[in-house]
Amino acid sequence: MPTAEIEVQDIRKGYVLNEFTALHLRATKNFTDFYGNKRKAGEEWLIDKSVKDVHIIDAAEELVQEKRIIVLAQN
């Protein structure tokens, strides 16, 4: 809950990730993400269930696309 000094500018939903979904993200500026990784402006990466079950997009991240993970068999 925000205090009286804080103005809410945006409400972001959490993306629930499972074994078949991932988020393709892009950094809008240089920053260190919630997981401790240094990201450079324009860098792109995937967040999947192996990283976190739910991801809320940071102010310095933008969603490129929600991806469906393709699972390949050994054969």
PDB file of N, CA, C and O in Angstrom:
ATOM      1  N   MET A   1       0.835  -1.169   0.000  1.00  0.00           N
ATOM      2  CA  MET A   1       0.000   0.000   0.000  1.00  0.00           C
ATOM      3  C   MET A   1       0.885   1.240   0.000  1.00  0.00           C
ATOM      4  O   MET A   1       1.731   1.391   0.882  1.00  0.00           O
ATOM      5  N   PRO A   2       0.707   2.126  -0.971  1.00  0.00           N
ATOM      6  CA  PRO A   2       1.534   3.333  -1.014  1.00  0.00           C
ATOM      7  C   PRO A   2       1.186   4.316   0.100  1.00  0.00           C
ATOM      8  O   PRO A   2       0.043   4.396   0.550  1.00  0.00           O
ATOM      9  N   THR A   3       2.203   5.060   0.530  1.00  0.00           N
ATOM     10  CA  THR A   3       1.986   6.096   1.550  1.00  0.00           C
ATOM     11  C   THR A   3       1.477   7.369   0.877  1.00  0.00           C
ATOM     12  O   THR A   3       1.355   7.422  -0.346  1.00  0.00           O
ATOM     13  N   ALA A   4       1.182   8.390   1.675  1.00  0.00           N
ATOM     14  CA  ALA A   4       0.650   9.650   1.151  1.00  0.00           C
ATOM     15  C   ALA A   4       1.649  10.366   0.246  1.00  0.00           C
ATOM     16  O   ALA A   4       1.244  11.129  -0.631  1.00  0.00           O
ATOM     17  N   GLU A   5       2.958  10.133   0.445  1.00  0.00           N
ATOM     18  CA  GLU A   5       3.987  10.808  -0.353  1.00  0.00           C
ATOM     19  C   GLU A   5       4.222  10.133  -1.703  1.00  0.00           C
ATOM     20  O   GLU A   5       4.909  10.689  -2.560  1.00  0.00           O
ATOM     21  N   ILE A   6       3.667   8.958  -1.898  1.00  0.00           N
ATOM     22  CA  ILE A   6       3.920   8.184  -3.116  1.00  0.00           C
ATOM     23  C   ILE A   6       2.723   8.285  -4.047  1.00  0.00           C
ATOM     24  O   ILE A   6       1.578   8.108  -3.630  1.00  0.00           O
ATOM     25  N   GLU A   7       3.003   8.574  -5.318  1.00  0.00           N
ATOM     26  CA  GLU A   7       1.962   8.632  -6.331  1.00  0.00           C
ATOM     27  C   GLU A   7       2.055   7.378  -7.194  1.00  0.00           C
ATOM     28  O   GLU A   7       3.114   7.096  -7.757  1.00  0.00           O
ATOM     29  N   VAL A   8       0.976   6.630  -7.307  1.00  0.00           N
ATOM     30  CA  VAL A   8       0.945   5.422  -8.135  1.00  0.00           C
ATOM     31  C   VAL A   8       0.813   5.847  -9.591  1.00  0.00           C
ATOM     32  O   VAL A   8      -0.145   6.528  -9.957  1.00  0.00           O
ATOM     33  N   GLN A   9       1.771   5.447 -10.420  1.00  0.00           N
ATOM     34  CA  GLN A   9       1.753   5.826 -11.825  1.00  0.00           C
ATOM     35  C   GLN A   9       1.369   4.676 -12.741  1.00  0.00           C
ATOM     36  O   GLN A   9       0.903   4.889 -13.861  1.00  0.00           O
ATOM     37  N   ASP A  10       1.567   3.457 -12.257  1.00  0.00           N
ATOM     38  CA  ASP A  10       1.302   2.303 -13.111  1.00  0.00           C
ATOM     39  C   ASP A  10       1.058   1.085 -12.231  1.00  0.00           C
ATOM     40  O   ASP A  10       1.708   0.920 -11.199  1.00  0.00           O
ATOM     41  N   ILE A  11       0.141   0.251 -12.630  1.00  0.00           N
ATOM     42  CA  ILE A  11      -0.085  -1.023 -11.955  1.00  0.00           C
ATOM     43  C   ILE A  11       0.258  -2.109 -12.959  1.00  0.00           C
ATOM     44  O   ILE A  11      -0.300  -2.155 -14.055  1.00  0.00           O
ATOM     45  N   ARG A  12       1.178  -2.981 -12.579  1.00  0.00           N
ATOM     46  CA  ARG A  12       1.625  -4.036 -13.479  1.00  0.00           C
ATOM     47  C   ARG A  12       1.217  -5.390 -12.934  1.00  0.00           C
ATOM     48  O   ARG A  12       1.295  -5.652 -11.734  1.00  0.00           O
ATOM     49  N   LYS A  13       0.784  -6.233 -13.837  1.00  0.00           N
ATOM     50  CA  LYS A  13       0.384  -7.572 -13.414  1.00  0.00           C
ATOM     51  C   LYS A  13       1.590  -8.503 -13.414  1.00  0.00           C
ATOM     52  O   LYS A  13       2.573  -8.272 -14.118  1.00  0.00           O
ATOM     53  N   GLY A  14       1.498  -9.537 -12.628  1.00  0.00           N
ATOM     54  CA  GLY A  14       2.536 -10.559 -12.615  1.00  0.00           C
ATOM     55  C   GLY A  14       2.244 -11.606 -13.669  1.00  0.00           C
ATOM     56  O   GLY A  14       1.097 -12.025 -13.820  1.00  0.00           O
ATOM     57  N   TYR A  15       3.253 -12.036 -14.397  1.00  0.00           N
ATOM     58  CA  TYR A  15       3.106 -13.091 -15.389  1.00  0.00           C
ATOM     59  C   TYR A  15       3.439 -14.418 -14.722  1.00  0.00           C
ATOM     60  O   TYR A  15       4.554 -14.610 -14.236  1.00  0.00           O
ATOM     61  N   VAL A  16       2.474 -15.332 -14.697  1.00  0.00           N
ATOM     62  CA  VAL A  16       2.681 -16.657 -14.117  1.00  0.00           C
ATOM     63  C   VAL A  16       3.335 -17.525 -15.188  1.00  0.00           C
ATOM     64  O   VAL A  16       2.809 -17.690 -16.289  1.00  0.00           O
ATOM     65  N   LEU A  17       4.501 -18.075 -14.832  1.00  0.00           N
ATOM     66  CA  LEU A  17       5.264 -18.881 -15.782  1.00  0.00           C
ATOM     67  C   LEU A  17       5.157 -20.354 -15.408  1.00  0.00           C
ATOM     68  O   LEU A  17       5.192 -20.709 -14.230  1.00  0.00           O
ATOM     69  N   ASN A  18       5.028 -21.200 -16.414  1.00  0.00           N
ATOM     70  CA  ASN A  18       5.020 -22.644 -16.183  1.00  0.00           C
ATOM     71  C   ASN A  18       6.027 -23.284 -17.128  1.00  0.00           C
ATOM     72  O   ASN A  18       6.816 -22.583 -17.762  1.00  0.00           O
ATOM     73  N   GLU A  19       6.007 -24.596 -17.226  1.00  0.00           N
ATOM     74  CA  GLU A  19       7.012 -25.280 -18.065  1.00  0.00           C
ATOM     75  C   GLU A  19       6.812 -25.029 -19.561  1.00  0.00           C
ATOM     76  O   GLU A  19       7.653 -25.434 -20.364  1.00  0.00           O
ATOM     77  N   PHE A  20       5.722 -24.374 -19.950  1.00  0.00           N
ATOM     78  CA  PHE A  20       5.456 -24.132 -21.371  1.00  0.00           C
ATOM     79  C   PHE A  20       5.475 -22.660 -21.765  1.00  0.00           C
ATOM     80  O   PHE A  20       5.272 -22.341 -22.937  1.00  0.00           O
ATOM     81  N   THR A  21       5.716 -21.750 -20.811  1.00  0.00           N
ATOM     82  CA  THR A  21       5.719 -20.328 -21.139  1.00  0.00           C
ATOM     83  C   THR A  21       6.998 -19.643 -20.660  1.00  0.00           C
ATOM     84  O   THR A  21       7.609 -20.054 -19.673  1.00  0.00           O
ATOM     85  N   ALA A  22       7.385 -18.598 -21.373  1.00  0.00           N
ATOM     86  CA  ALA A  22       8.543 -17.772 -21.008  1.00  0.00           C
ATOM     87  C   ALA A  22       8.254 -16.344 -21.458  1.00  0.00           C
ATOM     88  O   ALA A  22       7.398 -16.111 -22.311  1.00  0.00           O
ATOM     89  N   LEU A  23       8.972 -15.400 -20.880  1.00  0.00           N
ATOM     90  CA  LEU A  23       8.845 -13.999 -21.270  1.00  0.00           C
ATOM     91  C   LEU A  23      10.115 -13.570 -21.988  1.00  0.00           C
ATOM     92  O   LEU A  23      11.219 -13.779 -21.485  1.00  0.00           O
ATOM     93  N   HIS A  24       9.958 -12.973 -23.159  1.00  0.00           N
ATOM     94  CA  HIS A  24      11.063 -12.396 -23.916  1.00  0.00           C
ATOM     95  C   HIS A  24      11.086 -10.916 -23.555  1.00  0.00           C
ATOM     96  O   HIS A  24      10.157 -10.178 -23.883  1.00  0.00           O
ATOM     97  N   LEU A  25      12.155 -10.480 -22.874  1.00  0.00           N
ATOM     98  CA  LEU A  25      12.240  -9.118 -22.355  1.00  0.00           C
ATOM     99  C   LEU A  25      13.377  -8.338 -23.001  1.00  0.00           C
ATOM    100  O   LEU A  25      14.326  -8.923 -23.522  1.00  0.00           O
ATOM    101  N   ARG A  26      13.272  -7.009 -22.961  1.00  0.00           N
ATOM    102  CA  ARG A  26      14.318  -6.114 -23.465  1.00  0.00           C
ATOM    103  C   ARG A  26      14.542  -5.009 -22.436  1.00  0.00           C
ATOM    104  O   ARG A  26      13.591  -4.490 -21.852  1.00  0.00           O
ATOM    105  N   ALA A  27      15.809  -4.656 -22.221  1.00  0.00           N
ATOM    106  CA  ALA A  27      16.155  -3.565 -21.306  1.00  0.00           C
ATOM    107  C   ALA A  27      15.976  -2.228 -22.021  1.00  0.00           C
ATOM    108  O   ALA A  27      16.445  -2.053 -23.145  1.00  0.00           O
ATOM    109  N   THR A  28      15.302  -1.294 -21.372  1.00  0.00           N
ATOM    110  CA  THR A  28      15.125   0.038 -21.956  1.00  0.00           C
ATOM    111  C   THR A  28      16.260   0.982 -21.568  1.00  0.00           C
ATOM    112  O   THR A  28      16.451   2.027 -22.189  1.00  0.00           O
ATOM    113  N   LYS A  29      17.022   0.595 -20.514  1.00  0.00           N
ATOM    114  CA  LYS A  29      18.199   1.363 -20.089  1.00  0.00           C
ATOM    115  C   LYS A  29      19.110   0.427 -19.302  1.00  0.00           C
ATOM    116  O   LYS A  29      18.702  -0.685 -18.964  1.00  0.00           O
ATOM    117  N   ASN A  30      20.315   0.849 -19.009  1.00  0.00           N
ATOM    118  CA  ASN A  30      21.226   0.041 -18.203  1.00  0.00           C
ATOM    119  C   ASN A  30      20.698  -0.050 -16.774  1.00  0.00           C
ATOM    120  O   ASN A  30      20.317   0.960 -16.183  1.00  0.00           O
ATOM    121  N   PHE A  31      20.677  -1.259 -16.223  1.00  0.00           N
ATOM    122  CA  PHE A  31      20.220  -1.457 -14.851  1.00  0.00           C
ATOM    123  C   PHE A  31      20.609  -2.855 -14.377  1.00  0.00           C
ATOM    124  O   PHE A  31      21.053  -3.684 -15.171  1.00  0.00           O
ATOM    125  N   THR A  32      20.441  -3.109 -13.097  1.00  0.00           N
ATOM    126  CA  THR A  32      20.630  -4.441 -12.522  1.00  0.00           C
ATOM    127  C   THR A  32      19.248  -4.977 -12.198  1.00  0.00           C
ATOM    128  O   THR A  32      18.489  -4.349 -11.461  1.00  0.00           O
ATOM    129  N   ASP A  33      18.920  -6.148 -12.752  1.00  0.00           N
ATOM    130  CA  ASP A  33      17.570  -6.679 -12.560  1.00  0.00           C
ATOM    131  C   ASP A  33      17.374  -7.266 -11.173  1.00  0.00           C
ATOM    132  O   ASP A  33      18.310  -7.343 -10.378  1.00  0.00           O
ATOM    133  N   PHE A  34      16.156  -7.675 -10.896  1.00  0.00           N
ATOM    134  CA  PHE A  34      15.766  -8.198  -9.587  1.00  0.00           C
ATOM    135  C   PHE A  34      16.574  -9.427  -9.187  1.00  0.00           C
ATOM    136  O   PHE A  34      16.714  -9.713  -7.999  1.00  0.00           O
ATOM    137  N   TYR A  35      17.107 -10.157 -10.169  1.00  0.00           N
ATOM    138  CA  TYR A  35      17.849 -11.389  -9.912  1.00  0.00           C
ATOM    139  C   TYR A  35      19.360 -11.154  -9.813  1.00  0.00           C
ATOM    140  O   TYR A  35      20.127 -12.107  -9.670  1.00  0.00           O
ATOM    141  N   GLY A  36      19.793  -9.880  -9.889  1.00  0.00           N
ATOM    142  CA  GLY A  36      21.202  -9.531  -9.737  1.00  0.00           C
ATOM    143  C   GLY A  36      21.997  -9.500 -11.025  1.00  0.00           C
ATOM    144  O   GLY A  36      23.216  -9.337 -10.983  1.00  0.00           O
ATOM    145  N   ASN A  37      21.345  -9.652 -12.178  1.00  0.00           N
ATOM    146  CA  ASN A  37      22.033  -9.623 -13.473  1.00  0.00           C
ATOM    147  C   ASN A  37      22.112  -8.194 -13.999  1.00  0.00           C
ATOM    148  O   ASN A  37      21.115  -7.472 -14.011  1.00  0.00           O
ATOM    149  N   LYS A  38      23.308  -7.792 -14.435  1.00  0.00           N
ATOM    150  CA  LYS A  38      23.466  -6.460 -15.029  1.00  0.00           C
ATOM    151  C   LYS A  38      22.985  -6.521 -16.469  1.00  0.00           C
ATOM    152  O   LYS A  38      23.424  -7.368 -17.246  1.00  0.00           O
ATOM    153  N   ARG A  39      22.080  -5.617 -16.817  1.00  0.00           N
ATOM    154  CA  ARG A  39      21.500  -5.556 -18.157  1.00  0.00           C
ATOM    155  C   ARG A  39      21.880  -4.231 -18.806  1.00  0.00           C
ATOM    156  O   ARG A  39      21.892  -3.185 -18.158  1.00  0.00           O
ATOM    157  N   LYS A  40      22.191  -4.297 -20.101  1.00  0.00           N
ATOM    158  CA  LYS A  40      22.521  -3.090 -20.857  1.00  0.00           C
ATOM    159  C   LYS A  40      21.339  -2.713 -21.741  1.00  0.00           C
ATOM    160  O   LYS A  40      20.573  -3.580 -22.161  1.00  0.00           O
ATOM    161  N   ALA A  41      21.191  -1.428 -22.021  1.00  0.00           N
ATOM    162  CA  ALA A  41      20.094  -0.951 -22.853  1.00  0.00           C
ATOM    163  C   ALA A  41      20.077  -1.699 -24.181  1.00  0.00           C
ATOM    164  O   ALA A  41      21.103  -1.797 -24.854  1.00  0.00           O
ATOM    165  N   GLY A  42      18.921  -2.225 -24.557  1.00  0.00           N
ATOM    166  CA  GLY A  42      18.770  -2.964 -25.807  1.00  0.00           C
ATOM    167  C   GLY A  42      18.999  -4.462 -25.683  1.00  0.00           C
ATOM    168  O   GLY A  42      18.654  -5.213 -26.595  1.00  0.00           O
ATOM    169  N   GLU A  43      19.573  -4.911 -24.573  1.00  0.00           N
ATOM    170  CA  GLU A  43      19.821  -6.345 -24.365  1.00  0.00           C
ATOM    171  C   GLU A  43      18.493  -7.083 -24.229  1.00  0.00           C
ATOM    172  O   GLU A  43      17.544  -6.564 -23.642  1.00  0.00           O
ATOM    173  N   GLU A  44      18.431  -8.302 -24.778  1.00  0.00           N
ATOM    174  CA  GLU A  44      17.221  -9.118 -24.705  1.00  0.00           C
ATOM    175  C   GLU A  44      17.531 -10.443 -24.036  1.00  0.00           C
ATOM    176  O   GLU A  44      18.641 -10.960 -24.168  1.00  0.00           O
ATOM    177  N   TRP A  45      16.556 -11.003 -23.314  1.00  0.00           N
ATOM    178  CA  TRP A  45      16.742 -12.271 -22.616  1.00  0.00           C
ATOM    179  C   TRP A  45      15.383 -12.909 -22.356  1.00  0.00           C
ATOM    180  O   TRP A  45      14.339 -12.286 -22.547  1.00  0.00           O
ATOM    181  N   LEU A  46      15.418 -14.165 -21.916  1.00  0.00           N
ATOM    182  CA  LEU A  46      14.208 -14.906 -21.570  1.00  0.00           C
ATOM    183  C   LEU A  46      14.150 -15.140 -20.062  1.00  0.00           C
ATOM    184  O   LEU A  46      15.170 -15.396 -19.422  1.00  0.00           O
ATOM    185  N   ILE A  47      12.973 -15.049 -19.519  1.00  0.00           N
ATOM    186  CA  ILE A  47      12.708 -15.448 -18.137  1.00  0.00           C
ATOM    187  C   ILE A  47      11.738 -16.624 -18.224  1.00  0.00           C
ATOM    188  O   ILE A  47      10.675 -16.510 -18.834  1.00  0.00           O
ATOM    189  N   ASP A  48      12.100 -17.743 -17.619  1.00  0.00           N
ATOM    190  CA  ASP A  48      11.202 -18.893 -17.608  1.00  0.00           C
ATOM    191  C   ASP A  48      11.045 -19.421 -16.184  1.00  0.00           C
ATOM    192  O   ASP A  48      11.566 -18.837 -15.234  1.00  0.00           O
ATOM    193  N   LYS A  49      10.330 -20.515 -16.050  1.00  0.00           N
ATOM    194  CA  LYS A  49      10.027 -21.077 -14.733  1.00  0.00           C
ATOM    195  C   LYS A  49      11.281 -21.451 -13.950  1.00  0.00           C
ATOM    196  O   LYS A  49      11.252 -21.464 -12.719  1.00  0.00           O
ATOM    197  N   SER A  50      12.384 -21.756 -14.639  1.00  0.00           N
ATOM    198  CA  SER A  50      13.614 -22.115 -13.934  1.00  0.00           C
ATOM    199  C   SER A  50      14.201 -20.915 -13.181  1.00  0.00           C
ATOM    200  O   SER A  50      14.981 -21.090 -12.245  1.00  0.00           O
ATOM    201  N   VAL A  51      13.826 -19.702 -13.586  1.00  0.00           N
ATOM    202  CA  VAL A  51      14.290 -18.483 -12.917  1.00  0.00           C
ATOM    203  C   VAL A  51      13.323 -18.098 -11.798  1.00  0.00           C
ATOM    204  O   VAL A  51      13.739 -17.845 -10.667  1.00  0.00           O
ATOM    205  N   LYS A  52      12.035 -18.057 -12.122  1.00  0.00           N
ATOM    206  CA  LYS A  52      11.011 -17.641 -11.156  1.00  0.00           C
ATOM    207  C   LYS A  52       9.639 -18.100 -11.644  1.00  0.00           C
ATOM    208  O   LYS A  52       9.409 -18.190 -12.850  1.00  0.00           O
ATOM    209  N   ASP A  53       8.726 -18.390 -10.715  1.00  0.00           N
ATOM    210  CA  ASP A  53       7.374 -18.818 -11.078  1.00  0.00           C
ATOM    211  C   ASP A  53       6.492 -17.659 -11.551  1.00  0.00           C
ATOM    212  O   ASP A  53       5.624 -17.837 -12.405  1.00  0.00           O
ATOM    213  N   VAL A  54       6.725 -16.466 -10.981  1.00  0.00           N
ATOM    214  CA  VAL A  54       5.953 -15.276 -11.348  1.00  0.00           C
ATOM    215  C   VAL A  54       6.941 -14.130 -11.548  1.00  0.00           C
ATOM    216  O   VAL A  54       7.840 -13.926 -10.732  1.00  0.00           O
ATOM    217  N   HIS A  55       6.767 -13.381 -12.643  1.00  0.00           N
ATOM    218  CA  HIS A  55       7.656 -12.245 -12.917  1.00  0.00           C
ATOM    219  C   HIS A  55       6.812 -11.000 -13.147  1.00  0.00           C
ATOM    220  O   HIS A  55       5.867 -11.017 -13.935  1.00  0.00           O
ATOM    221  N   ILE A  56       7.159  -9.920 -12.454  1.00  0.00           N
ATOM    222  CA  ILE A  56       6.537  -8.618 -12.674  1.00  0.00           C
ATOM    223  C   ILE A  56       7.560  -7.775 -13.424  1.00  0.00           C
ATOM    224  O   ILE A  56       8.692  -7.609 -12.969  1.00  0.00           O
ATOM    225  N   ILE A  57       7.164  -7.254 -14.558  1.00  0.00           N
ATOM    226  CA  ILE A  57       8.095  -6.506 -15.414  1.00  0.00           C
ATOM    227  C   ILE A  57       8.513  -5.220 -14.718  1.00  0.00           C
ATOM    228  O   ILE A  57       7.676  -4.432 -14.277  1.00  0.00           O
ATOM    229  N   ASP A  58       9.830  -5.022 -14.629  1.00  0.00           N
ATOM    230  CA  ASP A  58      10.437  -3.865 -13.985  1.00  0.00           C
ATOM    231  C   ASP A  58      10.244  -2.613 -14.843  1.00  0.00           C
ATOM    232  O   ASP A  58       9.933  -2.716 -16.030  1.00  0.00           O
ATOM    233  N   ALA A  59      10.427  -1.447 -14.252  1.00  0.00           N
ATOM    234  CA  ALA A  59      10.297  -0.186 -14.976  1.00  0.00           C
ATOM    235  C   ALA A  59      11.323  -0.064 -16.096  1.00  0.00           C
ATOM    236  O   ALA A  59      11.068   0.632 -17.078  1.00  0.00           O
ATOM    237  N   ALA A  60      12.482  -0.723 -15.978  1.00  0.00           N
ATOM    238  CA  ALA A  60      13.533  -0.639 -17.003  1.00  0.00           C
ATOM    239  C   ALA A  60      13.469  -1.812 -17.986  1.00  0.00           C
ATOM    240  O   ALA A  60      14.374  -1.985 -18.803  1.00  0.00           O
ATOM    241  N   GLU A  61      12.405  -2.616 -17.912  1.00  0.00           N
ATOM    242  CA  GLU A  61      12.214  -3.737 -18.828  1.00  0.00           C
ATOM    243  C   GLU A  61      10.971  -3.496 -19.668  1.00  0.00           C
ATOM    244  O   GLU A  61      10.033  -2.833 -19.225  1.00  0.00           O
ATOM    245  N   GLU A  62      10.966  -4.036 -20.877  1.00  0.00           N
ATOM    246  CA  GLU A  62       9.744  -4.031 -21.669  1.00  0.00           C
ATOM    247  C   GLU A  62       9.510  -5.439 -22.191  1.00  0.00           C
ATOM    248  O   GLU A  62      10.456  -6.158 -22.515  1.00  0.00           O
ATOM    249  N   LEU A  63       8.257  -5.823 -22.271  1.00  0.00           N
ATOM    250  CA  LEU A  63       7.888  -7.140 -22.770  1.00  0.00           C
ATOM    251  C   LEU A  63       7.941  -7.119 -24.291  1.00  0.00           C
ATOM    252  O   LEU A  63       7.238  -6.334 -24.929  1.00  0.00           O
ATOM    253  N   VAL A  64       8.765  -7.971 -24.868  1.00  0.00           N
ATOM    254  CA  VAL A  64       8.817  -8.104 -26.326  1.00  0.00           C
ATOM    255  C   VAL A  64       7.708  -9.051 -26.758  1.00  0.00           C
ATOM    256  O   VAL A  64       6.940  -8.755 -27.673  1.00  0.00           O
ATOM    257  N   GLN A  65       7.638 -10.212 -26.075  1.00  0.00           N
ATOM    258  CA  GLN A  65       6.646 -11.209 -26.443  1.00  0.00           C
ATOM    259  C   GLN A  65       6.555 -12.272 -25.357  1.00  0.00           C
ATOM    260  O   GLN A  65       7.547 -12.603 -24.707  1.00  0.00           O
ATOM    261  N   GLU A  66       5.363 -12.796 -25.173  1.00  0.00           N
ATOM    262  CA  GLU A  66       5.199 -13.964 -24.321  1.00  0.00           C
ATOM    263  C   GLU A  66       5.405 -15.172 -25.229  1.00  0.00           C
ATOM    264  O   GLU A  66       4.706 -15.323 -26.231  1.00  0.00           O
ATOM    265  N   LYS A  67       6.354 -16.026 -24.885  1.00  0.00           N
ATOM    266  CA  LYS A  67       6.745 -17.139 -25.761  1.00  0.00           C
ATOM    267  C   LYS A  67       6.225 -18.465 -25.235  1.00  0.00           C
ATOM    268  O   LYS A  67       6.082 -18.657 -24.028  1.00  0.00           O
ATOM    269  N   ARG A  68       5.949 -19.363 -26.143  1.00  0.00           N
ATOM    270  CA  ARG A  68       5.618 -20.749 -25.799  1.00  0.00           C
ATOM    271  C   ARG A  68       6.893 -21.560 -25.950  1.00  0.00           C
ATOM    272  O   ARG A  68       7.537 -21.521 -26.998  1.00  0.00           O
ATOM    273  N   ILE A  69       7.256 -22.290 -24.914  1.00  0.00           N
ATOM    274  CA  ILE A  69       8.482 -23.100 -24.929  1.00  0.00           C
ATOM    275  C   ILE A  69       8.200 -24.397 -25.679  1.00  0.00           C
ATOM    276  O   ILE A  69       7.171 -25.037 -25.464  1.00  0.00           O
ATOM    277  N   ILE A  70       9.118 -24.778 -26.557  1.00  0.00           N
ATOM    278  CA  ILE A  70       9.010 -26.024 -27.304  1.00  0.00           C
ATOM    279  C   ILE A  70       9.911 -27.051 -26.624  1.00  0.00           C
ATOM    280  O   ILE A  70      11.113 -26.830 -26.472  1.00  0.00           O
ATOM    281  N   VAL A  71       9.327 -28.164 -26.219  1.00  0.00           N
ATOM    282  CA  VAL A  71      10.073 -29.221 -25.564  1.00  0.00           C
ATOM    283  C   VAL A  71      10.394 -30.303 -26.591  1.00  0.00           C
ATOM    284  O   VAL A  71       9.496 -30.855 -27.228  1.00  0.00           O
ATOM    285  N   LEU A  72      11.675 -30.599 -26.744  1.00  0.00           N
ATOM    286  CA  LEU A  72      12.099 -31.599 -27.713  1.00  0.00           C
ATOM    287  C   LEU A  72      12.411 -32.920 -27.013  1.00  0.00           C
ATOM    288  O   LEU A  72      12.968 -32.931 -25.915  1.00  0.00           O
ATOM    289  N   ALA A  73      12.052 -34.021 -27.647  1.00  0.00           N
ATOM    290  CA  ALA A  73      12.377 -35.348 -27.121  1.00  0.00           C
ATOM    291  C   ALA A  73      13.835 -35.684 -27.460  1.00  0.00           C
ATOM    292  O   ALA A  73      14.458 -35.013 -28.283  1.00  0.00           O
ATOM    293  N   GLN A  74      14.366 -36.720 -26.821  1.00  0.00           N
ATOM    294  CA  GLN A  74      15.752 -37.128 -27.082  1.00  0.00           C
ATOM    295  C   GLN A  74      15.936 -37.598 -28.528  1.00  0.00           C
ATOM    296  O   GLN A  74      17.027 -37.486 -29.087  1.00  0.00           O
ATOM    297  N   ASN A  75      14.889 -38.109 -29.116  1.00  0.00           N
ATOM    298  CA  ASN A  75      15.001 -38.633 -30.480  1.00  0.00           C
ATOM    299  C   ASN A  75      14.833 -37.519 -31.465  1.00  0.00           C
ATOM    300  O   ASN A  75      14.893 -37.749 -32.673  1.00  0.00           O
TER     301      ASN A  75
END
